[in-house]
């Protein structure tokens, strides 16, 4: 059996006007290879945001990553992961071992307008005690991962719309 690889996550994507921080667990293989959040074509993250803001360049197939990130930041959304590094084979959260948690408090201090932290999926939400200590509302979103097949796209979209509304972000 092959040893799990030691992996390092992606840098946070935030601005000082970020109002909603979406925390995943750790980037999947495709995201690490492309150095892009939610790069797997079956992940519903970008599709959900495109449904919330249809006029924004958030389409994973048609719009460049830079355009998607600029649109995301323009809507007041930031991205990061709970884990800074870990050992893992494949992309499943269940395979994560020896994880090191990111300094979420330092990131929150760099975002003075931050209003809500939303954990994208169960593994990320296992660390809600770290984010609750920041004194902000902390929510659990259904994972956008293709591994979360028990939730329909429409059900995921409804949950994400609620969080966007709670953060005070205007929707289309």
Backbone as numpy.savetxt, mean C-alpha at the origin, in Angstrom:
# Nx Ny Nz CAx CAy CAz Cx Cy Cz
16.20 -27.96 -0.09 15.36 -26.78 -0.09 16.24 -25.54 -0.09
15.90 -24.56 -0.90 16.66 -23.32 -1.02 16.36 -22.40 0.16
17.40 -21.73 0.65 17.23 -20.75 1.73 16.44 -19.55 1.23
15.56 -18.99 2.07 14.86 -17.76 1.67 15.86 -16.63 1.45
15.55 -15.78 0.50 16.42 -14.66 0.18 16.23 -13.52 1.17
17.31 -12.80 1.49 17.21 -11.58 2.28 16.85 -10.46 1.32
15.74 -9.81 1.56 15.20 -8.80 0.66 15.06 -7.46 1.36
15.21 -6.40 0.60 15.02 -5.04 1.10 13.85 -4.42 0.35
12.97 -3.75 1.09 11.77 -3.16 0.49 12.03 -1.89 -0.29
10.96 -1.26 -0.69 11.00 -0.03 -1.48 10.96 1.19 -0.56
11.44 2.30 -1.07 11.39 3.57 -0.33 9.94 4.04 -0.25
9.61 4.81 0.78 8.25 5.34 0.88 7.98 6.35 -0.23
6.72 6.43 -0.61 6.28 7.44 -1.57 5.28 8.31 -0.83
5.72 9.48 -0.40 4.88 10.41 0.35 5.26 11.84 0.00
4.40 12.76 0.39 4.66 14.19 0.27 4.21 14.83 1.58
4.61 16.07 1.81 4.20 16.67 3.08 2.70 16.88 3.15
2.00 16.84 2.01 0.54 16.97 2.00 -0.19 15.61 1.98
0.53 14.52 2.17 -0.10 13.19 2.20 -1.11 13.14 3.35
-2.33 12.71 3.03 -3.39 12.61 4.04 -3.74 11.17 4.37
-3.53 10.27 3.41 -3.83 8.85 3.59 -2.57 8.06 3.27
-2.09 7.30 4.24 -0.94 6.43 4.03 -1.43 5.00 3.93
-1.17 4.36 2.80 -1.52 2.96 2.58 -0.26 2.14 2.84
-0.38 1.22 3.81 0.74 0.36 4.18 0.48 -1.07 3.72
1.33 -1.57 2.86 1.30 -2.98 2.52 2.16 -3.74 3.52
2.37 -5.01 3.27 3.26 -5.79 4.13 4.69 -5.68 3.62
4.93 -6.20 2.41 6.24 -6.18 1.79 6.04 -6.40 0.30
6.82 -5.74 -0.57 6.61 -5.89 -2.01 6.78 -7.34 -2.48
5.95 -7.71 -3.42 6.06 -9.02 -4.04 7.24 -9.08 -5.01
7.46 -10.25 -5.55 8.59 -10.47 -6.47 8.54 -9.50 -7.64
7.38 -9.34 -8.26 7.24 -8.45 -9.42 7.53 -7.01 -9.04
7.03 -6.58 -7.88 7.27 -5.20 -7.43 8.75 -4.96 -7.15
9.41 -5.91 -6.54 10.84 -5.77 -6.28 11.64 -5.74 -7.59
11.27 -6.61 -8.53 11.98 -6.67 -9.81 11.84 -5.36 -10.59
10.65 -4.76 -10.53 10.40 -3.51 -11.26 10.67 -2.27 -10.42
10.91 -2.47 -9.09 11.07 -1.35 -8.16 9.86 -0.42 -8.24
8.67 -1.05 -8.21 7.40 -0.33 -8.28 6.40 -0.97 -7.33
5.67 -0.14 -6.61 4.62 -0.66 -5.76 3.50 -1.26 -6.61
2.98 -2.39 -6.17 1.83 -3.06 -6.78 2.04 -3.30 -8.28
3.19 -3.85 -8.63 3.54 -4.06 -10.04 2.93 -5.32 -10.65
2.48 -6.26 -9.83 1.88 -7.48 -10.39 0.61 -7.10 -11.15
0.49 -7.52 -12.40 -0.67 -7.09 -13.20 -2.02 -7.58 -12.66
-2.01 -8.61 -11.83 -3.27 -9.11 -11.26 -3.63 -8.42 -9.95
-2.74 -7.60 -9.40 -3.05 -6.88 -8.17 -4.05 -5.78 -8.51
-5.09 -5.66 -7.70 -6.20 -4.73 -7.99 -5.94 -3.30 -7.52
-4.79 -3.02 -6.90 -4.54 -1.69 -6.33 -4.78 -0.56 -7.33
-4.08 -0.58 -8.45 -4.19 0.51 -9.42 -5.57 0.54 -10.06
-6.15 -0.62 -10.28 -7.50 -0.69 -10.88 -8.53 -0.06 -9.93
-8.39 -0.30 -8.64 -9.30 0.29 -7.65 -9.16 1.81 -7.66
-7.94 2.31 -7.64 -7.75 3.76 -7.64 -8.23 4.38 -8.94
-8.06 3.69 -10.05 -8.57 4.18 -11.34 -10.09 4.26 -11.30
-10.74 3.32 -10.62 -12.21 3.36 -10.50 -12.66 4.52 -9.62
-11.87 4.87 -8.60 -12.22 5.99 -7.72 -11.98 7.32 -8.43
-10.89 7.42 -9.18 -10.55 8.65 -9.91 -10.36 8.32 -11.39
-11.45 8.13 -12.15 -11.32 7.68 -13.54 -10.57 8.64 -14.47
-10.52 9.92 -14.14 -9.83 10.88 -15.00 -8.33 10.95 -14.73
-7.86 10.28 -13.70 -6.44 10.33 -13.34 -5.65 9.24 -14.06
-4.36 9.50 -14.34 -3.52 8.50 -15.01 -3.06 7.41 -14.03
-3.97 6.51 -13.68 -3.67 5.47 -12.70 -3.76 4.06 -13.28
-3.85 3.95 -14.59 -4.01 2.65 -15.23 -2.65 1.97 -15.37
-2.52 0.80 -14.75 -1.23 0.08 -14.75 -0.80 -0.32 -16.16
-1.75 -0.55 -17.04 -1.41 -0.98 -18.39 -1.09 0.20 -19.32
-1.71 1.35 -19.09 -1.60 2.46 -20.04 -0.71 3.61 -19.57
-0.58 3.79 -18.28 0.12 4.96 -17.76 1.45 4.57 -17.13
2.45 5.42 -17.31 3.76 5.13 -16.74 3.69 5.14 -15.22
4.63 4.47 -14.60 4.68 4.42 -13.14 4.83 5.83 -12.58
5.67 6.63 -13.20 5.87 8.01 -12.74 4.55 8.80 -12.76
3.78 8.65 -13.82 2.48 9.34 -13.90 1.54 8.84 -12.82
1.53 7.52 -12.60 0.65 6.96 -11.57 1.04 7.48 -10.18
2.33 7.52 -9.90 2.79 8.00 -8.59 2.45 9.48 -8.42
2.67 10.28 -9.45 2.33 11.71 -9.36 0.83 11.90 -9.13
0.00 11.10 -9.80 -1.45 11.19 -9.59 -1.81 10.78 -8.17
-1.20 9.72 -7.70 -1.44 9.24 -6.34 -1.10 10.32 -5.31
0.08 10.90 -5.44 0.49 11.96 -4.53 -0.42 13.18 -4.66
-0.85 13.46 -5.89 -1.77 14.58 -6.11 -3.10 14.40 -5.41
-3.51 13.16 -5.23 -4.75 12.86 -4.51 -4.54 12.77 -3.01
-3.30 12.94 -2.55 -3.02 12.92 -1.11 -2.76 11.55 -0.54
-2.40 10.59 -1.39 -2.15 9.22 -0.94 -0.66 8.93 -0.98
-0.17 8.31 0.08 1.21 7.85 0.15 1.25 6.34 0.27
2.39 5.77 -0.07 2.57 4.31 -0.03 3.85 3.96 0.73
3.75 2.90 1.49 4.94 2.29 2.09 4.54 0.89 2.53
5.47 0.19 3.15 5.21 -1.14 3.67 5.58 -1.21 5.14
4.97 -2.12 5.85 5.27 -2.33 7.26 6.71 -2.81 7.42
7.14 -3.70 6.55 8.47 -4.29 6.68 9.50 -3.58 5.81
10.64 -3.27 6.41 11.77 -2.69 5.69 12.55 -3.78 4.95
12.65 -4.94 5.58 13.38 -6.06 5.00 12.85 -7.35 5.60
13.13 -8.43 4.91 12.71 -9.74 5.40 13.41 -10.82 4.58
13.21 -12.05 5.00 13.59 -13.20 4.19 12.30 -13.81 3.67
12.30 -14.16 2.39 11.09 -14.74 1.81 11.43 -15.38 0.48
10.76 -16.48 0.20 10.78 -17.07 -1.14 9.40 -16.85 -1.72
9.34 -16.37 -2.96 8.06 -16.09 -3.58 7.49 -14.77 -3.09
6.17 -14.62 -3.25 5.51 -13.35 -2.92 4.52 -13.44 -1.78
4.24 -14.63 -1.29 3.20 -14.77 -0.28 3.64 -14.22 1.08
2.72 -13.49 1.72 3.00 -12.97 3.06 3.29 -14.09 4.05
2.67 -15.23 3.85 2.87 -16.34 4.79 4.31 -16.86 4.77
5.07 -16.51 3.74 6.47 -16.96 3.63 7.46 -15.95 4.23
6.97 -14.83 4.74 7.86 -13.81 5.31 8.46 -14.32 6.62
9.78 -14.18 6.73 10.51 -14.57 7.94 11.51 -13.48 8.29
11.86 -13.39 9.57 12.91 -12.49 10.05 12.72 -11.06 9.53
11.52 -10.56 9.66 11.19 -9.23 9.14 11.62 -8.12 10.10
12.07 -7.03 9.53 12.41 -5.81 10.27 11.36 -4.77 9.93
10.78 -4.14 10.95 9.70 -3.18 10.75 10.27 -1.80 10.40
9.61 -1.13 9.45 10.00 0.23 9.07 9.73 1.21 10.21
10.41 2.35 10.20 10.22 3.40 11.19 9.01 4.25 10.78
7.84 3.77 11.16 6.59 4.42 10.76 6.42 5.76 11.45
6.91 5.90 12.67 6.79 7.17 13.39 7.57 8.28 12.68
8.76 7.98 12.21 9.55 8.98 11.49 8.85 9.39 10.21
8.27 8.44 9.52 7.55 8.77 8.29 6.35 9.66 8.60
5.60 9.32 9.63 4.42 10.11 10.00 4.82 11.55 10.33
5.95 11.74 10.97 6.42 13.10 11.29 6.72 13.90 10.03
7.08 13.23 8.96 7.38 13.93 7.71 6.12 14.25 6.90
4.97 13.83 7.40 3.69 14.06 6.72 2.74 14.77 7.67
2.89 16.09 7.85 2.10 16.80 8.87 0.60 16.79 8.63
0.15 16.54 7.40 -1.28 16.52 7.11 -1.88 15.12 7.14
-1.09 14.13 7.53 -1.56 12.75 7.57 -2.76 12.63 8.50
-3.86 12.04 7.97 -5.09 11.91 8.74 -5.48 10.47 9.02
-5.12 9.54 8.12 -5.55 8.15 8.24 -4.43 7.24 7.76
-4.26 6.12 8.46 -3.35 5.06 8.01 -4.20 3.84 7.72
-4.04 3.30 6.51 -4.81 2.14 6.09 -3.86 0.99 5.76
-4.09 -0.13 6.41 -3.29 -1.33 6.15 -3.94 -2.11 5.02
-3.17 -2.36 3.97 -3.65 -3.11 2.81 -3.42 -4.60 3.08
-4.40 -5.22 3.73 -4.33 -6.66 3.98 -4.00 -7.04 5.41
-4.17 -8.31 5.70 -4.04 -8.84 7.05 -2.64 -8.85 7.62
-1.65 -9.19 6.81 -0.27 -9.23 7.33 0.18 -7.83 7.74
-0.14 -6.85 6.94 0.18 -5.47 7.30 -0.56 -5.08 8.58
-1.83 -5.45 8.67 -2.66 -5.06 9.82 -2.20 -5.72 11.12
-1.46 -6.82 11.03 -0.92 -7.45 12.25 -0.03 -6.47 13.02
0.42 -5.44 12.35 1.30 -4.44 12.98 0.56 -3.14 13.27
-0.75 -3.22 13.38 -1.55 -2.01 13.65 -1.17 -1.37 14.98
-0.64 -2.15 15.92 -0.22 -1.55 17.20 0.88 -0.51 16.99
1.72 -0.70 15.98 2.76 0.29 15.66 2.11 1.58 15.14
1.10 1.43 14.31 0.49 2.62 13.71 -0.51 3.28 14.67
-1.18 2.51 15.49 -2.10 3.11 16.46 -1.35 4.00 17.45
-0.11 3.66 17.74 0.70 4.46 18.66 0.95 5.86 18.11
0.70 6.08 16.82 0.90 7.39 16.22 -0.28 8.33 16.47
-1.38 7.80 17.03 -2.52 8.63 17.38 -3.44 9.00 16.23
-3.37 8.27 15.14 -4.23 8.51 13.98 -5.20 7.35 13.81
-6.33 7.58 13.12 -7.21 6.46 12.81 -6.45 5.42 11.98
-6.61 4.16 12.35 -5.95 3.05 11.67 -7.03 2.09 11.18
-7.01 1.80 9.89 -8.04 0.97 9.28 -7.42 -0.23 8.58
-8.23 -1.26 8.45 -7.80 -2.45 7.70 -8.58 -2.49 6.39
-7.85 -2.49 5.30 -8.44 -2.64 3.98 -8.31 -4.08 3.52
-9.23 -4.52 2.68 -9.05 -5.85 2.09 -7.84 -5.82 1.16
-7.05 -6.84 1.21 -5.86 -6.91 0.37 -6.24 -6.82 -1.10
-5.44 -6.07 -1.84 -5.63 -5.97 -3.29 -4.90 -7.10 -4.02
-4.20 -7.92 -3.29 -3.43 -9.03 -3.86 -4.34 -10.01 -4.59
-3.83 -10.61 -5.68 -4.62 -11.65 -6.34 -4.85 -12.87 -5.44
-4.07 -13.00 -4.37 -4.28 -14.10 -3.42 -5.56 -13.92 -2.62
-6.10 -12.71 -2.58 -7.34 -12.43 -1.85 -8.54 -12.58 -2.79
-8.79 -13.80 -3.21 -9.87 -14.07 -4.16 -11.24 -14.15 -3.50
-11.29 -14.15 -2.17 -12.59 -14.26 -1.49 -13.38 -12.94 -1.55
-12.72 -11.84 -1.87 -13.40 -10.55 -2.01 -13.52 -10.22 -3.49
-14.73 -9.84 -3.92 -14.91 -9.41 -5.31 -14.28 -8.03 -5.49
-14.04 -7.66 -6.72 -13.50 -6.33 -7.00 -14.45 -5.26 -6.46
-15.74 -5.43 -6.67 -16.73 -4.43 -6.23 -16.71 -4.27 -4.72
-16.55 -5.35 -4.00 -16.52 -5.29 -2.54 -15.23 -4.59 -2.07
-14.11 -4.91 -2.70 -12.85 -4.23 -2.38 -12.98 -2.73 -2.67
-13.53 -2.40 -3.83 -13.69 -1.00 -4.22 -14.53 -0.23 -3.21
-15.62 -0.82 -2.75 -16.48 -0.15 -1.76 -15.70 0.13 -0.47
-14.91 -0.83 -0.02 -14.12 -0.64 1.20 -13.08 0.46 1.01
-12.44 0.48 -0.14 -11.43 1.51 -0.42 -12.08 2.88 -0.53
-13.26 2.97 -1.14 -13.96 4.26 -1.22 -14.24 4.82 0.17
-14.64 3.97 1.10 -14.91 4.41 2.47 -13.66 5.01 3.12
-12.53 4.37 2.92 -11.28 4.85 3.52 -10.86 6.18 2.88
-11.00 6.30 1.58 -10.68 7.54 0.88 -11.55 8.68 1.41
-12.83 8.38 1.61 -13.75 9.38 2.15 -13.36 9.76 3.58
-13.03 8.77 4.39 -12.64 9.03 5.78 -11.40 9.93 5.86
-10.51 9.79 4.89 -9.30 10.62 4.86 -9.58 12.03 4.35
-10.82 12.26 3.91 -11.19 13.59 3.41 -10.68 13.88 2.02
-10.45 12.83 1.24 -9.96 13.02 -0.13 -11.15 13.09 -1.08
-11.21 14.11 -1.93 -12.33 14.19 -2.88 -12.28 13.05 -3.88
-13.46 12.52 -4.20 -13.56 11.45 -5.19 -14.21 12.01 -6.44
-13.98 11.34 -7.56 -14.57 11.78 -8.83 -16.07 11.54 -8.83
